[in-house]
Amino acid sequence: MPGGRTPLRLGLLGCADIAQRRALPSLARLRDITLTAVASRDAGKAESFARRFGADPVTGYEELLARPDLDAVYIPLPAAMHAPWAGRALEAGLHVLVEKPAAATADEAARLTRLARERQLVLMENFAFVHHRQQQAVRQLLEEGAIGELRSLSAEFAFPPLPETDIRHRPELGGGALLDAGVYPLRAARMFLGDELEVTGATLRVHHEHRVDVAGAALLTGPTGISAQVGFGFVHSYRCGYTLWGSAGRIGLHRAYSAPDDFAPTLTLECDGRTEERRLTPDRQFTTLFRKFAEAISRGDVAGPARDIERQARLVERVATTARRFPL
Ligand SMILES: NC(=O)c1ccc[n+]([C@@H]2O[C@H](COP(=O)([O-])OP(=O)(O)OC[C@H]3O[C@@H](n4cnc5c(N)ncnc54)[C@H](OP(=O)(O)O)[C@@H]3O)[C@@H](O)[C@H]2O)c1
């Protein structure tokens, strides 16, 4: 294998909620990756995570990176810590799977991906949802012409208010709805409209106390004029989907970004005046993501995941710089 060994020995940086709820249980299903060590700032937390997931506990992230028995790390830290710790891990010679957003700015993404290319290490951003089979079902319908020619996409990811102490409320940790929730519908827009998207307009609503954006929207336009309208936030009722609107109908997906492993998604197809609900089979998007990570390392595919990170960061930055801000 060009870039690793089997099974790949993985370290975890930060005993995050997403790690214990989705990532580590998904990892346990794979034979080609093994969780070797987990690091926390807190020794007790590292101990309990390690016991639960059968790994070595480590106190401190630097201490984990210094271990000689790792090939890769998974980084589910607060957003502002992603790029700095991904950079340190790459410098330590480790492949990196980092939570979204891999970087908060386009420059930061460029620096990080340059480092990954120089070191010939895989740096992948965790957008597990693109690997869920429900996305293939939508793409297939689109390709078959089920809704005619695509005219526009609307995509939203938003949820009700979070606890006061949540990392997403803290500007110094890279909090805010654009970097946390907005990145999903923007990734969905890239999936269907490609990477030459112009940001025609955007708004962000900034929380008066927390000083982070808690709601936002953007209008994007592709080179041929197909548009995408995205909405996101965490002061909303729950919405986690997208609708593709074509010349002859519409396709809607209702749990597009965060489908649990046992969840059977419903796809809505509207055409010829009829609405049909199709129940799809559940899929394990996090397990697939980890498998893709291991495969990229095995193939030595450094360029593909890095390019994706750069394109995503450029689009997110364009939304942030275009946005007109309003207080909330
Ligand atoms: N891909 C997805 O589907 C998905 C879903 C949810 C979240 N996420 C992403 O995953 C990341 C973590 O989200 P989460 O909801 O799991 O957050 P969380 O439970 O708050 O975990 C963040 C972890 O970061 C570490 N940390 C280091 N410095 C910290 C600080 N100053 N304050 C707070 N925590 C600090 C902590 O680990 P220790 O205390 O152990 O050091 C903490 O457990 C975020 O980037 C988020 O965007 C991705």
PDBQT file of the ligand as one rigid body, heavy atoms in Angstrom, charges set to zero:
ROOT
HETATM    1  N1  LIG A 401     -19.896  15.357  10.366  1.00  0.00    +0.000 N 
HETATM    2  C1  LIG A 401     -20.958  15.437  11.146  1.00  0.00    +0.000 C 
HETATM    3  O1  LIG A 401     -21.996  14.832  10.888  1.00  0.00    +0.000 OA
HETATM    4  C2  LIG A 401     -20.882  16.258  12.407  1.00  0.00    +0.000 A 
HETATM    5  C3  LIG A 401     -21.942  16.268  13.306  1.00  0.00    +0.000 A 
HETATM    6  C4  LIG A 401     -21.800  16.993  14.484  1.00  0.00    +0.000 A 
HETATM    7  C5  LIG A 401     -20.650  17.724  14.719  1.00  0.00    +0.000 A 
HETATM    8  N2  LIG A 401     -19.655  17.728  13.806  1.00  0.00    +0.000 N 
HETATM    9  C6  LIG A 401     -18.428  18.511  14.012  1.00  0.00    +0.000 C 
HETATM   10  O2  LIG A 401     -17.671  17.855  15.023  1.00  0.00    +0.000 OA
HETATM   11  C7  LIG A 401     -16.996  18.817  15.820  1.00  0.00    +0.000 C 
HETATM   12  C8  LIG A 401     -17.339  18.570  17.276  1.00  0.00    +0.000 C 
HETATM   13  O3  LIG A 401     -18.708  18.770  17.464  1.00  0.00    +0.000 OA
HETATM   14  P1  LIG A 401     -19.448  18.162  18.764  1.00  0.00    +0.000 P 
HETATM   15  O4  LIG A 401     -20.849  18.552  18.680  1.00  0.00    +0.000 OA
HETATM   16  O5  LIG A 401     -19.137  16.734  18.885  1.00  0.00    +0.000 OA
HETATM   17  O6  LIG A 401     -18.732  19.042  19.906  1.00  0.00    +0.000 OA
HETATM   18  P2  LIG A 401     -18.308  18.700  21.397  1.00  0.00    +0.000 P 
HETATM   19  O7  LIG A 401     -19.057  17.541  21.924  1.00  0.00    +0.000 OA
HETATM   20  O8  LIG A 401     -18.362  19.990  22.140  1.00  0.00    +0.000 OA
HETATM   21  O9  LIG A 401     -16.789  18.223  21.238  1.00  0.00    +0.000 OA
HETATM   22  C9  LIG A 401     -15.738  19.070  20.975  1.00  0.00    +0.000 C 
HETATM   23  C10 LIG A 401     -14.501  18.469  21.634  1.00  0.00    +0.000 C 
HETATM   24  O10 LIG A 401     -13.417  19.364  21.414  1.00  0.00    +0.000 OA
HETATM   25  C11 LIG A 401     -12.532  19.309  22.497  1.00  0.00    +0.000 C 
HETATM   26  N3  LIG A 401     -12.146  20.683  22.873  1.00  0.00    +0.000 N 
HETATM   27  C12 LIG A 401     -10.889  21.184  22.796  1.00  0.00    +0.000 A 
HETATM   28  N4  LIG A 401     -10.849  22.457  23.202  1.00  0.00    +0.000 NA
HETATM   29  C13 LIG A 401     -12.104  22.774  23.575  1.00  0.00    +0.000 A 
HETATM   30  C14 LIG A 401     -12.683  23.961  24.118  1.00  0.00    +0.000 A 
HETATM   31  N5  LIG A 401     -11.962  25.069  24.355  1.00  0.00    +0.000 N 
HETATM   32  N6  LIG A 401     -13.983  23.943  24.412  1.00  0.00    +0.000 NA
HETATM   33  C15 LIG A 401     -14.730  22.840  24.170  1.00  0.00    +0.000 A 
HETATM   34  N7  LIG A 401     -14.233  21.689  23.658  1.00  0.00    +0.000 NA
HETATM   35  C16 LIG A 401     -12.936  21.652  23.352  1.00  0.00    +0.000 A 
HETATM   36  C17 LIG A 401     -13.218  18.576  23.642  1.00  0.00    +0.000 C 
HETATM   37  O11 LIG A 401     -12.551  17.337  23.814  1.00  0.00    +0.000 OA
HETATM   38  P3  LIG A 401     -11.723  16.979  25.136  1.00  0.00    +0.000 P 
HETATM   39  O12 LIG A 401     -12.429  17.674  26.271  1.00  0.00    +0.000 OA
HETATM   40  O13 LIG A 401     -11.837  15.510  25.204  1.00  0.00    +0.000 OA
HETATM   41  O14 LIG A 401     -10.340  17.466  24.938  1.00  0.00    +0.000 OA
HETATM   42  C18 LIG A 401     -14.637  18.347  23.149  1.00  0.00    +0.000 C 
HETATM   43  O15 LIG A 401     -15.128  17.085  23.509  1.00  0.00    +0.000 OA
HETATM   44  C19 LIG A 401     -17.409  20.185  15.307  1.00  0.00    +0.000 C 
HETATM   45  O16 LIG A 401     -16.420  20.657  14.443  1.00  0.00    +0.000 OA
HETATM   46  C20 LIG A 401     -18.670  19.919  14.496  1.00  0.00    +0.000 C 
HETATM   47  O17 LIG A 401     -18.812  20.793  13.402  1.00  0.00    +0.000 OA
HETATM   48  C21 LIG A 401     -19.754  17.004  12.662  1.00  0.00    +0.000 A 
ENDROOT
TORSDOF 0
